[in-house]
Structures are given as C-alpha cells and as structure tokens.
C-alpha cells in the first residue's frame, strides 16, 4: 500500500540539498528520533524495510508508526509499504523532528529528495 501526505502550514525553510538515503532501525519499542542532525527536505519517501541484503530489501515484521515529534505518530507504515511526505511549496521540513515507533529490529529506509 502506498500513501502520500502533504503537510500544510508553516515549517522550516532552507536551501535545497542533495539526495540522501539511509536506514533507521529501532533499538527498542519506545519512540525514537530518526536522526539528531538537522536535515531539511522538500520530499521524503519512507519504506517499511529494516535492512538490505545485496541490494534487496528485507521487510519489517510489523507496522512502524511515524510522526513529527514523539507524542503523536499518526502515519502507519506496514511491512514493505511506502509513505511519501511533501512539505508545502517553497518550504522545507526537518527530519530531526520525525520519530518512529514499532518493534525492536524493525525500521524504515528513507530517500530524501
């Protein structure tokens, strides 16, 4: 199942960056920050993968929830699914404000455009 979210309202602004991709694996069952480093983006795609082997993804065993901040994580990413989040036109979102929650060992692979 593919999902798209378009954020509206005021967000961080910055200059465009390069394409980035990485995998974040959960170390426990509490909400975890994806990265502590400010990473501004216009669009991000999350995949329900916990790892890659020879370039082939390994699906999560369960659902991972994603949210801005650690209190509310409304977006569900099922195993192997894709979620696209786009900032308002002319604005950027910051990946360091995004959190994940799910089973230990599951995670997300993300591509920032």
N, CA, C and O of each residue as an XYZ file, in Angstrom:
452
protein
N       0.832     -1.166      0.000
C       0.000      0.000      0.000
C       0.880      1.234      0.000
O       1.766      1.354      0.847
N       0.663      2.141     -0.916
C       1.406      3.383     -0.989
C       0.542      4.502     -0.442
O      -0.659      4.549     -0.710
N       1.142      5.406      0.322
C       0.427      6.530      0.903
C       1.199      7.800      0.648
O       2.425      7.781      0.540
N       0.485      8.905      0.551
C       1.112     10.212      0.399
C       0.510     11.169      1.405
O      -0.688     11.121      1.682
N       1.342     12.035      1.950
C       0.913     13.054      2.891
C       1.480     14.373      2.419
O       2.668     14.460      2.106
N       0.655     15.400      2.363
C       1.135     16.737      2.054
C       0.909     17.582      3.288
O      -0.227     17.745      3.732
N       1.985     18.125      3.850
C       1.920     18.937      5.058
C       1.552     20.367      4.658
O       2.091     20.900      3.688
N       0.647     20.977      5.395
C       0.314     22.379      5.151
C       0.643     23.175      6.400
O       0.686     22.624      7.500
N       0.875     24.470      6.233
C       1.196     25.324      7.369
C       2.654     25.725      7.361
O       3.390     25.381      6.437
N       3.072     26.441      8.370
C       4.431     26.985      8.454
C       5.406     25.899      8.888
O       5.149     25.182      9.855
N       6.512     25.775      8.186
C       7.562     24.817      8.526
C       8.911     25.498      8.361
O       8.979     26.662      7.967
N       9.983     24.775      8.661
C      11.330     25.313      8.497
C      11.612     25.618      7.028
O      11.073     24.961      6.138
N      12.447     26.602      6.781
C      12.864     26.941      5.422
C      14.379     26.795      5.327
O      15.106     27.123      6.265
N      14.840     26.302      4.194
C      16.282     26.195      3.967
C      16.538     26.062      2.475
O      15.604     25.996      1.675
N      17.797     26.022      2.117
C      18.152     25.872      0.716
C      18.104     24.399      0.338
O      18.237     23.537      1.205
N      17.917     24.099     -0.939
C      17.850     22.696     -1.366
C      19.141     21.948     -1.075
O      20.224     22.534     -1.083
N      19.020     20.661     -0.820
C      20.180     19.823     -0.565
C      20.263     18.718     -1.590
O      19.541     18.731     -2.587
N      21.132     17.771     -1.353
C      21.312     16.656     -2.278
C      20.402     15.494     -1.887
O      19.794     15.503     -0.816
N      20.315     14.501     -2.758
C      19.536     13.302     -2.465
C      20.272     12.484     -1.413
O      21.478     12.261     -1.521
N      19.545     12.040     -0.401
C      20.110     11.277      0.711
C      19.250     10.046      0.943
O      18.027     10.104      0.810
N      19.883      8.931      1.290
C      19.115      7.767      1.707
C      19.846      7.057      2.837
O      21.075      7.053      2.906
N      19.053      6.455      3.722
C      19.612      5.757      4.876
C      18.540      4.845      5.446
O      17.374      4.913      5.056
N      18.950      3.989      6.375
C      18.031      3.105      7.075
C      18.147      3.375      8.567
O      19.251      3.459      9.107
N      17.006      3.511      9.230
C      16.960      3.683     10.685
C      16.275      2.451     11.264
O      15.128      2.159     10.924
N      16.975      1.725     12.139
C      16.438      0.531     12.778
C      16.158      0.854     14.244
O      16.993      1.447     14.927
N      14.985      0.463     14.719
C      14.592      0.718     16.104
C      15.356     -0.190     17.060
O      15.497     -1.388     16.814
N      15.852      0.398     18.163
C      16.587     -0.397     19.153
C      15.686     -0.851     20.299
O      16.102     -1.656     21.132
N      14.454     -0.340     20.345
C      13.506     -0.717     21.395
C      12.090     -0.470     20.917
O      11.845     -0.342     19.717
N      11.149     -0.401     21.863
C       9.748     -0.205     21.495
C       9.247      1.210     21.789
O       8.087      1.515     21.515
N      10.092      2.071     22.337
C       9.727      3.465     22.578
C       9.934      4.281     21.304
O      10.648      3.854     20.398
N       9.307      5.455     21.240
C       9.505      6.345     20.084
C      10.982      6.760     20.020
O      11.583      7.120     21.032
N      11.551      6.701     18.810
C      12.956      7.056     18.610
C      13.074      8.096     17.506
O      12.411      8.006     16.472
N      13.927      9.079     17.744
C      14.216     10.110     16.742
C      14.945      9.459     15.569
O      15.851      8.649     15.764
N      14.539      9.821     14.343
C      15.188      9.231     13.168
C      16.640      9.670     13.085
O      17.520      8.852     12.816
N      16.902     10.954     13.314
C      18.269     11.478     13.337
C      18.292     12.720     14.215
O      17.305     13.453     14.281
N      19.405     12.960     14.884
C      19.560     14.170     15.692
C      20.089     15.325     14.847
O      20.066     16.477     15.278
N      20.561     15.016     13.656
C      21.137     16.021     12.766
C      20.034     16.714     11.971
O      19.190     16.052     11.367
N      20.041     18.053     11.972
C      19.078     18.780     11.144
C      19.275     18.388      9.690
O      20.377     18.486      9.150
N      18.202     17.947      9.070
C      18.227     17.533      7.674
C      16.965     18.070      7.023
O      15.891     17.488      7.172
N      17.087     19.176      6.303
C      15.925     19.811      5.685
C      15.636     19.188      4.328
O      16.545     18.857      3.566
N      14.335     19.036      4.043
C      13.947     18.411      2.785
C      12.605     18.952      2.312
O      11.819     19.488      3.093
N      12.365     18.798      1.016
C      11.082     19.125      0.400
C      10.192     17.882      0.361
O       8.987     17.958      0.603
N      10.806     16.736      0.052
C      10.041     15.495     -0.071
C      10.865     14.334      0.461
O      12.076     14.262      0.251
N      10.180     13.422      1.158
C      10.831     12.218      1.670
C       9.923     11.023      1.393
O       8.698     11.125      1.450
N      10.547      9.903      1.096
C       9.813      8.652      0.938
C      10.348      7.669      1.962
O      11.548      7.399      2.011
N       9.438      7.128      2.789
C       9.778      6.094      3.759
C       9.337      4.747      3.213
O       8.283      4.639      2.587
N      10.141      3.726      3.450
C       9.812      2.350      3.071
C       9.809      1.490      4.322
O      10.634      1.700      5.212
N       8.907      0.534      4.411
C       8.813     -0.367      5.556
C       9.828     -1.483      5.499
O       9.463     -2.659      5.512
N      11.110     -1.124      5.436
C      12.210     -2.087      5.366
C      13.107     -1.899      6.584
O      13.323     -0.777      7.044
N      13.629     -3.021      7.104
C      14.546     -2.941      8.238
C      16.005     -3.112      7.831
O      16.909     -2.770      8.593
N      16.235     -3.643      6.631
C      17.611     -3.841      6.174
C      17.625     -4.151      4.686
O      16.584     -4.284      4.042
N      18.836     -4.261      4.164
C      19.056     -4.657      2.774
C      20.121     -5.741      2.752
O      21.071     -5.708      3.534
N      19.957     -6.694      1.854
C      20.948     -7.743      1.649
C      21.225     -7.814      0.160
O      20.342     -8.165     -0.624
N      22.445     -7.483     -0.234
C      22.836     -7.447     -1.651
C      21.898     -6.564     -2.464
O      21.573     -6.877     -3.609
N      21.466     -5.459     -1.864
C      20.614     -4.505     -2.560
C      19.131     -4.812     -2.507
O      18.319     -4.007     -2.964
N      18.757     -5.966     -1.956
C      17.355     -6.365     -1.881
C      16.821     -6.069     -0.477
O      17.453     -6.445      0.510
N      15.658     -5.397     -0.373
C      15.149     -5.024      0.947
C      14.570     -6.203      1.721
O      14.053     -7.159      1.144
N      14.674     -6.103      3.052
C      14.037     -7.048      3.966
C      12.900     -6.311      4.658
O      13.136     -5.331      5.365
N      11.670     -6.775      4.462
C      10.504     -6.137      5.068
C      10.561     -6.214      6.589
O      11.163     -7.122      7.162
N       9.915     -5.229      7.232
C       9.715     -5.275      8.675
C       8.824     -6.459      9.026
O       8.137     -7.011      8.167
N       8.845     -6.843     10.303
C       7.942     -7.896     10.764
C       6.582     -7.325     11.158
O       5.594     -8.059     11.194
N       6.516     -6.033     11.452
C       5.268     -5.397     11.870
C       5.144     -3.990     11.322
O       5.878     -3.593     10.417
N       4.206     -3.244     11.881
C       3.944     -1.859     11.471
C       4.825     -0.909     12.253
O       5.031     -1.091     13.453
N       5.351      0.113     11.577
C       6.112      1.181     12.213
C       5.282      2.455     12.076
O       4.800      2.776     10.990
N       5.119      3.176     13.183
C       4.408      4.449     13.150
C       5.409      5.583     13.059
O       6.485      5.521     13.655
N       5.051      6.629     12.306
C       5.915      7.779     12.068
C       5.145      9.040     12.442
O       3.946      9.141     12.184
N       5.834      9.997     13.047
C       5.198     11.261     13.384
C       6.205     12.377     13.539
O       7.411     12.148     13.623
N       5.685     13.588     13.575
C       6.515     14.764     13.846
C       6.442     14.978     15.355
O       5.395     15.343     15.888
N       7.551     14.750     16.032
C       7.576     14.737     17.490
C       7.321     13.323     17.984
O       6.888     12.457     17.224
N       7.596     13.095     19.278
C       7.495     11.742     19.824
C       6.145     11.438     20.461
O       5.907     10.305     20.879
N       5.258     12.423     20.542
C       3.977     12.224     21.216
C       2.925     11.618     20.307
O       2.229     10.681     20.700
N       2.803     12.140     19.103
C       1.789     11.671     18.158
C       2.475     11.100     16.929
O       3.245     11.793     16.264
N       2.198      9.840     16.628
C       2.816      9.142     15.495
C       1.698      8.575     14.624
O       1.456      7.368     14.639
N       1.012      9.440     13.861
C      -0.220      9.031     13.179
C      -0.062      8.232     11.898
O      -1.003      7.558     11.481
N       1.104      8.289     11.262
C       1.251      7.620      9.974
C       1.745      6.193     10.189
O       2.806      5.980     10.776
N       0.974      5.218      9.714
C       1.339      3.812      9.834
C       2.039      3.345      8.567
O       1.557      3.576      7.458
N       3.163      2.695      8.739
C       3.915      2.143      7.623
C       3.986      0.636      7.824
O       4.732      0.150      8.674
N       3.211     -0.100      7.041
C       3.203     -1.556      7.165
C       4.449     -2.133      6.483
O       5.133     -1.442      5.727
N       4.725     -3.390      6.760
C       5.900     -4.066      6.203
C       5.919     -3.965      4.685
O       4.960     -4.350      4.018
N       7.020     -3.444      4.143
C       7.196     -3.336      2.700
C       6.464     -2.190      2.034
O       6.598     -1.998      0.826
N       5.686     -1.419      2.795
C       4.898     -0.320      2.219
C       5.750      0.929      2.016
O       6.909      0.982      2.428
N       5.159      1.925      1.377
C       5.822      3.187      1.041
C       4.953      4.343      1.529
O       3.730      4.298      1.398
N       5.580      5.377      2.090
C       4.890      6.580      2.543
C       5.654      7.785      2.030
O       6.851      7.916      2.289
N       4.976      8.673      1.304
C       5.587      9.897      0.786
C       5.075     11.082      1.579
O       3.869     11.219      1.788
N       5.989     11.946      2.024
C       5.619     13.166      2.736
C       6.250     14.337      1.992
O       7.448     14.336      1.708
N       5.420     15.343      1.679
C       5.863     16.514      0.925
C       5.569     17.771      1.724
O       4.461     17.939      2.234
N       6.554     18.656      1.837
C       6.378     19.945      2.512
C       5.572     20.890      1.620
O       5.490     20.678      0.411
N       4.975     21.937      2.213
C       4.293     22.940      1.404
C       5.257     23.561      0.380
O       6.462     23.631      0.618
N       4.722     24.000     -0.739
C       5.534     24.601     -1.795
C       6.376     25.739     -1.213
O       5.861     26.604     -0.504
N       7.667     25.728     -1.520
C       8.589     26.768     -1.078
C       9.070     26.612      0.351
O       9.791     27.478      0.847
N       8.695     25.536      1.028
C       9.109     25.315      2.406
C       9.808     23.970      2.546
O       9.777     23.141      1.636
N      10.432     23.767      3.687
C      11.152     22.527      3.975
C      10.702     21.975      5.319
O      10.291     22.733      6.198
N      10.777     20.678      5.480
C      10.595     20.002      6.760
C      11.970     19.571      7.257
O      12.923     19.510      6.481
N      12.073     19.271      8.551
C      13.341     18.864      9.151
C      13.214     17.437      9.672
O      12.399     17.164     10.554
N      14.017     16.530      9.128
C      13.960     15.121      9.510
C      14.235     14.912     10.995
O      13.757     13.934     11.569
N      14.994     15.808     11.633
C      15.309     15.628     13.057
C      14.081     15.789     13.947
O      14.154     15.493     15.140
N      12.957     16.248     13.404
C      11.722     16.363     14.180
C      10.831     15.131     14.017
O       9.773     15.051     14.641
N      11.242     14.176     13.191
C      10.451     12.969     12.931
C      10.882     11.825     13.850
O      12.067     11.637     14.124
N       9.889     11.068     14.317
C      10.127      9.940     15.214
C       9.455      8.689     14.673
O       8.505      8.765     13.892
N       9.968      7.522     15.103
C       9.427      6.207     14.746
C       9.076      5.452     16.012
O       9.676      5.660     17.066
N       8.093      4.571     15.891
C       7.777      3.660     16.988
C       7.283      2.358     16.385
O       6.469      2.359     15.462
N       7.778      1.252     16.911
C       7.394     -0.071     16.428
C       8.128     -1.123     17.225
O       8.527     -0.885     18.365
N       8.304     -2.266     16.634
C       9.006     -3.375     17.290
C      10.515     -3.203     17.148
O      11.006     -2.728     16.124
N      11.230     -3.593     18.178
C      12.688     -3.566     18.128
C      13.172     -4.399     16.943
O      12.708     -5.521     16.739
N      14.096     -3.854     16.171
C      14.631     -4.537     14.999
C      13.957     -4.137     13.705
O      14.543     -4.302     12.635
N      12.726     -3.609     13.771
C      12.080     -3.060     12.588
C      12.587     -1.632     12.378
O      13.282     -1.085     13.235
N      12.242     -1.034     11.245
C      12.696      0.317     10.990
C      12.140      0.863      9.690
O      11.115      0.401      9.188
N      12.833      1.852      9.155
C      12.457      2.434      7.874
C      13.715      2.696      7.064
O      14.779      3.001      7.602
N      13.560      2.569      5.774
C      14.569      3.068      4.840
C      13.959      4.331      4.270
O      12.771      4.342      3.947
N      14.739      5.400      4.136
C      14.177      6.638      3.601
C      15.061      7.217      2.504
O      16.279      7.044      2.484
N      14.388      7.909      1.597
C      15.060      8.604      0.496
C      14.563     10.039      0.534
O      13.361     10.292      0.457
N      15.500     10.981      0.654
C      15.175     12.406      0.687
C      15.494     13.018     -0.659
O      16.591     12.858     -1.194
N      14.512     13.723     -1.193
C      14.680     14.412     -2.473
C      14.728     15.903     -2.236
O      14.866     16.675     -3.185
